[in-house]
Amino acid sequence: MSLRSFHIIFITVCTLLCAFLAVWSFVLAPEPSAMATAFGVVGIVGMLLMPLYAVAFLKKAAKLHL
């Protein structure tokens, strides 16, 4: 497995874990709290930033012929 394919899989898994964190904190948390809300916000930010990072990585990988 190449570094590029591993990186793409890793970014996908991280994005899915961020989505699960957001769903857990806003829907499945046993009781609402400030910490659960903070985790939810971090999950949403991660879900938004990971795909942007993936695009930047793919551009750089294409430039370096990885």
Biopython code that builds the backbone (N, CA, C, O; Angstrom):
import numpy as np
from Bio.PDB.StructureBuilder import StructureBuilder

atoms = [
    (1, "MET", "N", (0.848, -1.161, 0.000)),
    (1, "MET", "CA", (0.000, 0.000, 0.000)),
    (1, "MET", "C", (0.904, 1.238, 0.000)),
    (1, "MET", "O", (1.837, 1.345, 0.796)),
    (2, "SER", "N", (0.612, 2.143, -0.888)),
    (2, "SER", "CA", (1.439, 3.341, -1.000)),
    (2, "SER", "C", (1.092, 4.339, 0.101)),
    (2, "SER", "O", (0.049, 4.240, 0.748)),
    (3, "LEU", "N", (1.968, 5.277, 0.290)),
    (3, "LEU", "CA", (1.751, 6.320, 1.283)),
    (3, "LEU", "C", (0.515, 7.143, 0.934)),
    (3, "LEU", "O", (-0.242, 7.539, 1.820)),
    (4, "ARG", "N", (0.315, 7.398, -0.349)),
    (4, "ARG", "CA", (-0.837, 8.182, -0.796)),
    (4, "ARG", "C", (-2.141, 7.472, -0.465)),
    (4, "ARG", "O", (-3.051, 8.093, 0.085)),
    (5, "SER", "N", (-2.254, 6.199, -0.783)),
    (5, "SER", "CA", (-3.501, 5.485, -0.504)),
    (5, "SER", "C", (-3.742, 5.335, 0.991)),
    (5, "SER", "O", (-4.881, 5.439, 1.446)),
    (6, "PHE", "N", (-2.681, 5.090, 1.764)),
    (6, "PHE", "CA", (-2.838, 5.017, 3.210)),
    (6, "PHE", "C", (-3.329, 6.349, 3.758)),
    (6, "PHE", "O", (-4.199, 6.380, 4.629)),
    (7, "HIS", "N", (-2.782, 7.440, 3.260)),
    (7, "HIS", "CA", (-3.160, 8.767, 3.727)),
    (7, "HIS", "C", (-4.632, 9.049, 3.419)),
    (7, "HIS", "O", (-5.343, 9.604, 4.256)),
    (8, "ILE", "N", (-5.085, 8.676, 2.239)),
    (8, "ILE", "CA", (-6.482, 8.893, 1.861)),
    (8, "ILE", "C", (-7.406, 8.072, 2.753)),
    (8, "ILE", "O", (-8.442, 8.568, 3.195)),
    (9, "ILE", "N", (-7.044, 6.833, 3.019)),
    (9, "ILE", "CA", (-7.855, 5.992, 3.911)),
    (9, "ILE", "C", (-7.865, 6.576, 5.319)),
    (9, "ILE", "O", (-8.913, 6.620, 5.965)),
    (10, "PHE", "N", (-6.719, 7.020, 5.794)),
    (10, "PHE", "CA", (-6.630, 7.595, 7.135)),
    (10, "PHE", "C", (-7.483, 8.859, 7.259)),
    (10, "PHE", "O", (-8.157, 9.041, 8.273)),
    (11, "ILE", "N", (-7.469, 9.720, 6.268)),
    (11, "ILE", "CA", (-8.285, 10.932, 6.286)),
    (11, "ILE", "C", (-9.766, 10.572, 6.276)),
    (11, "ILE", "O", (-10.558, 11.212, 6.967)),
    (12, "THR", "N", (-10.147, 9.570, 5.511)),
    (12, "THR", "CA", (-11.543, 9.133, 5.466)),
    (12, "THR", "C", (-11.992, 8.603, 6.824)),
    (12, "THR", "O", (-13.080, 8.938, 7.294)),
    (13, "VAL", "N", (-11.167, 7.786, 7.448)),
    (13, "VAL", "CA", (-11.499, 7.251, 8.771)),
    (13, "VAL", "C", (-11.601, 8.376, 9.794)),
    (13, "VAL", "O", (-12.512, 8.377, 10.622)),
    (14, "CYS", "N", (-10.688, 9.322, 9.746)),
    (14, "CYS", "CA", (-10.739, 10.460, 10.681)),
    (14, "CYS", "C", (-12.001, 11.285, 10.483)),
    (14, "CYS", "O", (-12.601, 11.734, 11.459)),
    (15, "THR", "N", (-12.412, 11.491, 9.247)),
    (15, "THR", "CA", (-13.634, 12.235, 8.971)),
    (15, "THR", "C", (-14.849, 11.500, 9.517)),
    (15, "THR", "O", (-15.740, 12.121, 10.096)),
    (16, "LEU", "N", (-14.893, 10.187, 9.341)),
    (16, "LEU", "CA", (-16.006, 9.404, 9.872)),
    (16, "LEU", "C", (-16.024, 9.418, 11.397)),
    (16, "LEU", "O", (-17.095, 9.472, 12.000)),
    (17, "LEU", "N", (-14.860, 9.370, 12.022)),
    (17, "LEU", "CA", (-14.804, 9.440, 13.482)),
    (17, "LEU", "C", (-15.257, 10.810, 13.988)),
    (17, "LEU", "O", (-15.908, 10.898, 15.029)),
    (18, "CYS", "N", (-14.924, 11.867, 13.271)),
    (18, "CYS", "CA", (-15.408, 13.196, 13.645)),
    (18, "CYS", "C", (-16.929, 13.275, 13.509)),
    (18, "CYS", "O", (-17.600, 13.890, 14.338)),
    (19, "ALA", "N", (-17.464, 12.654, 12.469)),
    (19, "ALA", "CA", (-18.920, 12.624, 12.300)),
    (19, "ALA", "C", (-19.574, 11.865, 13.445)),
    (19, "ALA", "O", (-20.594, 12.306, 13.975)),
    (20, "PHE", "N", (-19.003, 10.734, 13.833)),
    (20, "PHE", "CA", (-19.547, 9.977, 14.951)),
    (20, "PHE", "C", (-19.476, 10.786, 16.241)),
    (20, "PHE", "O", (-20.416, 10.756, 17.035)),
    (21, "LEU", "N", (-18.389, 11.501, 16.464)),
    (21, "LEU", "CA", (-18.255, 12.324, 17.660)),
    (21, "LEU", "C", (-19.340, 13.394, 17.710)),
    (21, "LEU", "O", (-19.924, 13.636, 18.766)),
    (22, "ALA", "N", (-19.611, 14.033, 16.581)),
    (22, "ALA", "CA", (-20.650, 15.065, 16.534)),
    (22, "ALA", "C", (-22.029, 14.458, 16.788)),
    (22, "ALA", "O", (-22.822, 15.019, 17.543)),
    (23, "VAL", "N", (-22.316, 13.327, 16.168)),
    (23, "VAL", "CA", (-23.615, 12.677, 16.375)),
    (23, "VAL", "C", (-23.758, 12.228, 17.820)),
    (23, "VAL", "O", (-24.814, 12.406, 18.427)),
    (24, "TRP", "N", (-22.713, 11.653, 18.366)),
    (24, "TRP", "CA", (-22.791, 11.203, 19.756)),
    (24, "TRP", "C", (-23.064, 12.373, 20.691)),
    (24, "TRP", "O", (-23.918, 12.282, 21.573)),
    (25, "SER", "N", (-22.339, 13.470, 20.498)),
    (25, "SER", "CA", (-22.445, 14.567, 21.456)),
    (25, "SER", "C", (-23.783, 15.289, 21.378)),
    (25, "SER", "O", (-24.276, 15.768, 22.399)),
    (26, "PHE", "N", (-24.387, 15.381, 20.192)),
    (26, "PHE", "CA", (-25.640, 16.117, 20.061)),
    (26, "PHE", "C", (-26.877, 15.218, 20.126)),
    (26, "PHE", "O", (-27.965, 15.700, 20.442)),
    (27, "VAL", "N", (-26.731, 13.919, 19.833)),
    (27, "VAL", "CA", (-27.897, 13.040, 19.780)),
    (27, "VAL", "C", (-27.845, 11.941, 20.832)),
    (27, "VAL", "O", (-28.845, 11.686, 21.503)),
    (28, "LEU", "N", (-26.709, 11.292, 20.987)),
    (28, "LEU", "CA", (-26.633, 10.095, 21.811)),
    (28, "LEU", "C", (-26.061, 10.302, 23.207)),
    (28, "LEU", "O", (-26.019, 9.355, 23.992)),
    (29, "ALA", "N", (-25.625, 11.495, 23.535)),
    (29, "ALA", "CA", (-25.031, 11.737, 24.850)),
    (29, "ALA", "C", (-26.072, 11.487, 25.940)),
    (29, "ALA", "O", (-27.226, 11.890, 25.795)),
    (30, "PRO", "N", (-25.675, 10.822, 27.034)),
    (30, "PRO", "CA", (-26.630, 10.504, 28.104)),
    (30, "PRO", "C", (-27.295, 11.745, 28.692)),
    (30, "PRO", "O", (-28.493, 11.734, 28.973)),
    (31, "GLU", "N", (-26.534, 12.798, 28.876)),
    (31, "GLU", "CA", (-27.113, 14.048, 29.357)),
    (31, "GLU", "C", (-26.342, 15.210, 28.749)),
    (31, "GLU", "O", (-25.114, 15.172, 28.678)),
    (32, "PRO", "N", (-27.048, 16.233, 28.313)),
    (32, "PRO", "CA", (-26.363, 17.381, 27.705)),
    (32, "PRO", "C", (-25.477, 18.102, 28.730)),
    (32, "PRO", "O", (-25.877, 18.329, 29.872)),
    (33, "SER", "N", (-24.288, 18.448, 28.297)),
    (33, "SER", "CA", (-23.375, 19.189, 29.158)),
    (33, "SER", "C", (-22.492, 20.071, 28.279)),
    (33, "SER", "O", (-22.503, 19.965, 27.053)),
    (34, "ALA", "N", (-21.743, 20.928, 28.924)),
    (34, "ALA", "CA", (-20.839, 21.810, 28.187)),
    (34, "ALA", "C", (-19.745, 21.003, 27.492)),
    (34, "ALA", "O", (-19.332, 21.336, 26.381)),
    (35, "MET", "N", (-19.280, 19.939, 28.151)),
    (35, "MET", "CA", (-18.229, 19.113, 27.551)),
    (35, "MET", "C", (-18.754, 18.379, 26.316)),
    (35, "MET", "O", (-18.049, 18.289, 25.311)),
    (36, "ALA", "N", (-19.962, 17.862, 26.374)),
    (36, "ALA", "CA", (-20.544, 17.181, 25.216)),
    (36, "ALA", "C", (-20.715, 18.156, 24.062)),
    (36, "ALA", "O", (-20.461, 17.802, 22.911)),
    (37, "THR", "N", (-21.140, 19.369, 24.353)),
    (37, "THR", "CA", (-21.282, 20.381, 23.312)),
    (37, "THR", "C", (-19.922, 20.731, 22.711)),
    (37, "THR", "O", (-19.805, 20.901, 21.498)),
    (38, "ALA", "N", (-18.903, 20.837, 23.549)),
    (38, "ALA", "CA", (-17.558, 21.124, 23.049)),
    (38, "ALA", "C", (-17.064, 20.001, 22.140)),
    (38, "ALA", "O", (-16.471, 20.267, 21.095)),
    (39, "PHE", "N", (-17.303, 18.751, 22.531)),
    (39, "PHE", "CA", (-16.930, 17.624, 21.677)),
    (39, "PHE", "C", (-17.668, 17.686, 20.348)),
    (39, "PHE", "O", (-17.092, 17.397, 19.300)),
    (40, "GLY", "N", (-18.933, 18.059, 20.390)),
    (40, "GLY", "CA", (-19.715, 18.176, 19.158)),
    (40, "GLY", "C", (-19.161, 19.229, 18.226)),
    (40, "GLY", "O", (-19.082, 19.021, 17.016)),
    (41, "VAL", "N", (-18.780, 20.352, 18.787)),
    (41, "VAL", "CA", (-18.206, 21.429, 17.969)),
    (41, "VAL", "C", (-16.880, 20.980, 17.363)),
    (41, "VAL", "O", (-16.608, 21.241, 16.191)),
    (42, "VAL", "N", (-16.061, 20.305, 18.160)),
    (42, "VAL", "CA", (-14.788, 19.782, 17.638)),
    (42, "VAL", "C", (-15.049, 18.768, 16.520)),
    (42, "VAL", "O", (-14.333, 18.756, 15.518)),
    (43, "GLY", "N", (-16.055, 17.928, 16.681)),
    (43, "GLY", "CA", (-16.399, 16.960, 15.645)),
    (43, "GLY", "C", (-16.829, 17.626, 14.355)),
    (43, "GLY", "O", (-16.431, 17.208, 13.268)),
    (44, "ILE", "N", (-17.644, 18.665, 14.476)),
    (44, "ILE", "CA", (-18.104, 19.379, 13.276)),
    (44, "ILE", "C", (-16.940, 20.093, 12.589)),
    (44, "ILE", "O", (-16.832, 20.067, 11.363)),
    (45, "VAL", "N", (-16.078, 20.724, 13.367)),
    (45, "VAL", "CA", (-14.908, 21.399, 12.784)),
    (45, "VAL", "C", (-14.014, 20.379, 12.081)),
    (45, "VAL", "O", (-13.507, 20.639, 10.990)),
    (46, "GLY", "N", (-13.825, 19.216, 12.711)),
    (46, "GLY", "CA", (-13.025, 18.165, 12.083)),
    (46, "GLY", "C", (-13.644, 17.666, 10.791)),
    (46, "GLY", "O", (-12.941, 17.416, 9.812)),
    (47, "MET", "N", (-14.975, 17.522, 10.788)),
    (47, "MET", "CA", (-15.655, 17.075, 9.566)),
    (47, "MET", "C", (-15.494, 18.082, 8.440)),
    (47, "MET", "O", (-15.468, 17.702, 7.270)),
    (48, "LEU", "N", (-15.388, 19.350, 8.776)),
    (48, "LEU", "CA", (-15.224, 20.375, 7.748)),
    (48, "LEU", "C", (-13.777, 20.511, 7.277)),
    (48, "LEU", "O", (-13.526, 20.754, 6.097)),
    (49, "LEU", "N", (-12.829, 20.353, 8.200)),
    (49, "LEU", "CA", (-11.429, 20.578, 7.851)),
    (49, "LEU", "C", (-10.750, 19.361, 7.206)),
    (49, "LEU", "O", (-9.864, 19.528, 6.368)),
    (50, "MET", "N", (-11.147, 18.160, 7.579)),
    (50, "MET", "CA", (-10.491, 16.967, 7.020)),
    (50, "MET", "C", (-10.618, 16.879, 5.495)),
    (50, "MET", "O", (-9.619, 16.605, 4.831)),
    (51, "PRO", "N", (-11.806, 17.099, 4.911)),
    (51, "PRO", "CA", (-11.873, 17.068, 3.440)),
    (51, "PRO", "C", (-11.031, 18.165, 2.783)),
    (51, "PRO", "O", (-10.468, 17.954, 1.709)),
    (52, "LEU", "N", (-10.944, 19.331, 3.422)),
    (52, "LEU", "CA", (-10.091, 20.395, 2.873)),
    (52, "LEU", "C", (-8.625, 19.977, 2.894)),
    (52, "LEU", "O", (-7.874, 20.240, 1.955)),
    (53, "TYR", "N", (-8.238, 19.325, 3.980)),
    (53, "TYR", "CA", (-6.874, 18.810, 4.071)),
    (53, "TYR", "C", (-6.632, 17.733, 3.008)),
    (53, "TYR", "O", (-5.551, 17.665, 2.423)),
    (54, "ALA", "N", (-7.642, 16.892, 2.761)),
    (54, "ALA", "CA", (-7.506, 15.838, 1.748)),
    (54, "ALA", "C", (-7.272, 16.444, 0.368)),
    (54, "ALA", "O", (-6.432, 15.960, -0.391)),
    (55, "VAL", "N", (-8.002, 17.487, 0.048)),
    (55, "VAL", "CA", (-7.829, 18.141, -1.250)),
    (55, "VAL", "C", (-6.424, 18.730, -1.361)),
    (55, "VAL", "O", (-5.768, 18.592, -2.393)),
    (56, "ALA", "N", (-5.966, 19.388, -0.297)),
    (56, "ALA", "CA", (-4.624, 19.960, -0.316)),
    (56, "ALA", "C", (-3.573, 18.868, -0.455)),
    (56, "ALA", "O", (-2.598, 19.031, -1.189)),
    (57, "PHE", "N", (-3.770, 17.751, 0.251)),
    (57, "PHE", "CA", (-2.817, 16.646, 0.146)),
    (57, "PHE", "C", (-2.798, 16.062, -1.263)),
    (57, "PHE", "O", (-1.726, 15.787, -1.803)),
    (58, "LEU", "N", (-3.973, 15.869, -1.867)),
    (58, "LEU", "CA", (-4.018, 15.295, -3.208)),
    (58, "LEU", "C", (-3.341, 16.208, -4.231)),
    (58, "LEU", "O", (-2.675, 15.727, -5.147)),
    (59, "LYS", "N", (-3.510, 17.514, -4.077)),
    (59, "LYS", "CA", (-2.820, 18.449, -4.984)),
    (59, "LYS", "C", (-1.311, 18.350, -4.818)),
    (59, "LYS", "O", (-0.567, 18.315, -5.798)),
    (60, "LYS", "N", (-0.869, 18.304, -3.567)),
    (60, "LYS", "CA", (0.568, 18.217, -3.314)),
    (60, "LYS", "C", (1.120, 16.873, -3.790)),
    (60, "LYS", "O", (2.217, 16.819, -4.346)),
    (61, "ALA", "N", (0.370, 15.787, -3.577)),
    (61, "ALA", "CA", (0.816, 14.469, -4.008)),
    (61, "ALA", "C", (0.918, 14.395, -5.537)),
    (61, "ALA", "O", (1.836, 13.776, -6.075)),
    (62, "ALA", "N", (-0.028, 15.030, -6.222)),
    (62, "ALA", "CA", (0.039, 15.036, -7.686)),
    (62, "ALA", "C", (1.246, 15.833, -8.163)),
    (62, "ALA", "O", (1.901, 15.462, -9.137)),
    (63, "LYS", "N", (1.530, 16.919, -7.478)),
    (63, "LYS", "CA", (2.679, 17.748, -7.847)),
    (63, "LYS", "C", (3.999, 17.013, -7.641)),
    (63, "LYS", "O", (4.938, 17.170, -8.421)),
    (64, "LEU", "N", (4.059, 16.195, -6.561)),
    (64, "LEU", "CA", (5.277, 15.451, -6.251)),
    (64, "LEU", "C", (5.304, 14.060, -6.887)),
    (64, "LEU", "O", (6.265, 13.313, -6.706)),
    (65, "HIS", "N", (4.256, 13.715, -7.626)),
    (65, "HIS", "CA", (4.135, 12.416, -8.299)),
    (65, "HIS", "C", (4.202, 11.259, -7.316)),
    (65, "HIS", "O", (4.938, 10.296, -7.527)),
    (66, "LEU", "N", (3.421, 11.358, -6.227)),
    (66, "LEU", "CA", (3.363, 10.262, -5.241)),
    (66, "LEU", "C", (2.313, 9.262, -5.635)),
    (66, "LEU", "O", (2.112, 8.269, -4.935)),
]
sb = StructureBuilder()
sb.init_structure("model")
sb.init_model(0)
sb.init_chain("A")
sb.init_seg("    ")
for serial, (resi, resn, name, xyz) in enumerate(atoms, 1):
    if name == "N":
        sb.init_residue(resn, " ", resi, " ")
    sb.init_atom(name, np.array(xyz, "f"), 0.0, 1.0, " ", f" {name:<3s}", serial, name[0])
structure = sb.get_structure()
